[in-house]
């Protein structure tokens, strides 16, 4: 069931990995940003915690920009 839901996930560009969990993220959730040199240029990782915290990890400003879209 979860694989079917992930297959129907409409995100462009298609993420390398997505995990479906339950929960509600408030619209005003705080966003933290970290630079991570292990992530490819213009790439990013977006972590949304169950308590609503959002962490953007990117190697550069372009990756952060794409994550915020």
C-alpha positions as CSV (number, residue, x, y, z in Angstrom):
1,X,0.0,0.0,0.0
2,X,2.7,2.5,0.9
3,X,4.7,1.7,-2.2
4,X,1.6,2.4,-4.3
5,X,1.1,5.7,-2.6
6,X,4.8,6.6,-3.1
7,X,4.5,5.6,-6.8
8,X,1.7,8.1,-7.1
9,X,3.7,10.9,-5.5
10,X,3.8,13.8,-8.0
11,X,7.0,15.7,-7.3
12,X,9.3,17.2,-9.9
13,X,12.1,16.4,-10.0
14,X,11.4,12.9,-8.8
15,X,13.2,12.3,-5.5
16,X,15.7,9.5,-5.0
17,X,13.9,8.5,-1.8
18,X,10.6,9.3,-0.1
19,X,9.2,7.9,3.1
20,X,5.5,8.2,3.8
21,X,4.6,8.9,7.5
22,X,1.5,10.2,9.2
23,X,1.2,13.6,10.8
24,X,0.4,17.2,10.2
25,X,2.9,19.9,9.5
26,X,1.8,23.4,10.4
27,X,2.1,26.0,7.7
28,X,4.2,28.2,10.0
29,X,6.7,25.4,10.7
30,X,10.2,26.7,11.4
31,X,12.8,26.0,8.7
32,X,16.4,25.4,9.5
33,X,19.1,25.3,6.8
34,X,22.4,23.5,6.9
35,X,25.2,23.3,4.3
36,X,26.3,19.7,3.5
37,X,29.2,19.2,1.2
38,X,28.3,15.5,0.7
39,X,25.2,16.6,-1.3
40,X,25.6,17.2,-5.0
41,X,25.7,20.7,-6.5
42,X,22.2,22.1,-6.7
43,X,20.9,19.1,-4.7
44,X,19.1,19.1,-1.4
45,X,17.7,16.8,1.3
46,X,14.4,17.9,2.9
47,X,13.6,16.5,6.4
48,X,10.2,17.1,7.9
49,X,10.0,16.0,11.5
50,X,6.7,14.7,13.1
51,X,6.7,17.8,15.4
52,X,6.7,20.1,12.4
53,X,10.3,21.1,12.3
54,X,11.8,21.3,8.7
55,X,15.5,21.0,7.9
56,X,16.9,21.8,4.5
57,X,20.3,20.4,3.8
58,X,22.1,21.6,0.7
59,X,25.6,22.0,-0.7
60,X,24.9,25.5,-2.1
61,X,22.4,28.3,-2.4
62,X,20.8,26.8,-5.5
63,X,20.0,23.6,-3.7
64,X,18.4,25.6,-0.8
65,X,16.4,27.6,-3.4
66,X,15.1,24.4,-5.0
67,X,14.2,22.9,-1.6
68,X,12.1,26.0,-0.7
69,X,10.0,25.7,-3.9
